[in-house]
Amino acid sequence: MIVSSTSTAAGPLDFGAAGVALDELTVLRRPNEGYDFGSWGVAMAAREELLDRPFVLVVNDSLVGPFAPLDDIVDHFEATTADVWGMVESNQFAPHLQSFFRGFRYGVLAEPPMRRFWRDLRVIPDKFALIEAYEFGFTEFLTQNGFSSTQFVHHSEVVAEGLNPTMLGWRALLDAGVPFVKRELVRQPELAPDGHRIAAVLADRYGTDLADWL
């Protein structure tokens, strides 16, 4: 496992969570720029020998959870025949796999076009411009280079056209087997009409106290 950290803390990072095998963990410290795409690009450049593995997941910390086991999600990823897989697909602004939980299969990350995509990432200070270039743009890149893609949950299963699945469809995503909630929505529940219900829904569904995750 590789953690690409932008933490500004001067001391060692604390990985005291149960089940973390420290001898199998690589921690990379980098400046806080480039968002998650920059972190993944740095990790891929640092550990190129891992890119041809059969299954590689790239995730970020923009979700709170998981509140339940991920067996069904991981099984779906490993069973797909697509080159690139995402936990949630969205068509807000443009069709794309949301970046917080993506998977790459059978060495596709080591193929030259994919290596160039991640090596050529630029630091784009404006967050929306970065999303447009690398989250939406990644879908165009996959099409142009003949890579196939699929998802665990399609946007049409949880929200109407053009809406954000993880914001306005958070409750339907739980029903669809995605045991996460967007951290931004937890912090600003007013972003969804029923956002104020998150803590109560999680307590009822999973028996968990949302405060324990923050």
N, C-alpha and C positions, 0 to 999 in steps of 0.2 A: 504494500500500500504506500502511496506517495501523497503527502500533504504539502501543498504549495501555499505557504502562509504569507499574508501581508501584515501580520500583527506588528505593531510598533513597540511591543513589550521588549525590554532589553534582556530580560532573563530567559531561561529555558522555558519552552512551552510545556504545559502540564497535560499529559495524556493519561490521566488516572482512571479513565473509564474502564470498566471490567471488559475483558475480552480483547483488548488491544495488545497485540504481540509486538513489543517494542523492537525486537530483533528483526522483524519483518517490515518495519516502518522507516521510510525515508522522509525527512522534513526539509523542505527547501524554504529559505527565508528570502523574500524579495520585496522591492518597494511597492507601495500601495498605488499601483497604476495599471491600467489595462483591464480592470475588472476580472471576471472569471476566465475570459478567453486568454488574457495575458498569463494568468496562473497556469492554465493548462498548457499553453505553448512552452513556458519555461520547464514544466515537468516533462513534457515530451522530448525537449532538447536535452535535458539532463539524463534521462533514462531511455535512450533510443532502443536499447536491447529488449525493452518490454513491449514495443509497439507491434510486434508480429505475434503476440499472444492470441489464442483463440477468442478470448473474451476480455474486453477492456471497458470499464465503466468510468466516465468522468462526471463528477457531481460537484455542486457547490453548497454553500451553507445558507442559501436564501429560503430554505424550507425549514419548518419546525416539525420534528418527528424523526423516525417513524414511530407511530403509536401502536403498530401491530407488525408481525413478521412480514418480510418482503418476499417470501417463498414464491408466491404466484407471479410477482413482477419479475423476479430473476429467472424463473422457469420460462416465462414468455420471451424474455430477451434471449436466452440460450437456445430456445426452440425455433426462433425466427430464421428464415433464410435470407433476410435482407442484410445488406452490408452495414447499414447504420440504423440504429433503433433509438426511440425516445420514449420516456415514460408518458409524456403528454404532448399531443399535437395541438396547435392553435392556428386559427386563421385571422387573428386580430391583426390588422394592417396588411399581412401577407401570410400565406401558409408556411408554417415552420414547425420544427420540433423545438419545444421549449428547452432552454439550455441547461436547466438545473439538474437534469438526470438523463444522460445520454449513454448509449453503448455502441461499441465498434466490434465487429466480428471478424474472426479468421484472418488477422493480420492486415486488415484494410488500412490501419493507421500507418503502416510501413510502406504503402504504395506511394510512388513518387508524387502524383498530384496531391495526395492527402498530406504528405510531408511538406510540400511547398505551401499549402494553405496555412498550416500551423507555423511554419518558419517565417512566413511573410507578414504575420500579424503586426499591425502598427498600433502605437498607443494613440487612442482617440479620446480626448478628455470628455467630450459630450456623450453622455450615456445613451441617448436615443440614437445619435449618429453611429455609435459603436454597435448597438443592437441591429440597426438597419444594415450595416456593413457585414457583420459577422453572424448574427442570429438569422435574420431574414436571408442574407446573402449566402449563407451556408446551403440553403435549399437550392438556390440557383447553381451553386458550385456542384452539388451532388448531381443534378440533372445534366449539366454540361459535361461532366466527366464519367457519366454512365454508372454512377453508384445508386443502388436501390436503398429505400428507406421504409420504415414502418413505425408503428407506435403501439403502446399498451392501451392508451385511451385516446380516441379521436374526439376532437372538439364537439362534434355533433351529438355526442353521447351526454354532454353535460351543460352546454350553453347554446344559445341561439347564435346565428352567424355574426361574426365580427366582434364577439365579446371574449374577454379574457377568461379561460377556463379556471385558472387558479385563483382568480379574484371573485368573480361573480358566480363561478360554478364550484366553489370550495366544498359545499355540502354534497353535491352530486359526485364530485371526485371521490369523496370518502365512500359513497355508495358503490362506486365503480372499482373500488379496491386500492385506491391510492391513499395510504394512511399518513398523509402530510397536510400541513396548512402553510400557506405562504407567510413568511415572517413579517413582511410588510403589512399584510392584512391583520395579523395579530397586533401589531403596533398601532395600526390605524383602522380599527374595525368599521369606521364610518365609510370606508371605501366600498363596502358592500351593504345592501339594504339589511341583510340579516347578520352582519359581521359581529354584532354584539352577542350573538348566540354561540359563538365558537367555543368558548370555555365550557358552557353547559352541554353542548353537543358532544364534545370530546369526553367529558366526564361520564355522560350517559352511555356512549358507545364503547369507549375503551377503558373506563374506570381510571382515567388519568387526570392529574391536576396540571392544567396548562402552565401554571406558575413554576412547576418543577423543570420545565423545559427552557425557561428564559433566564 
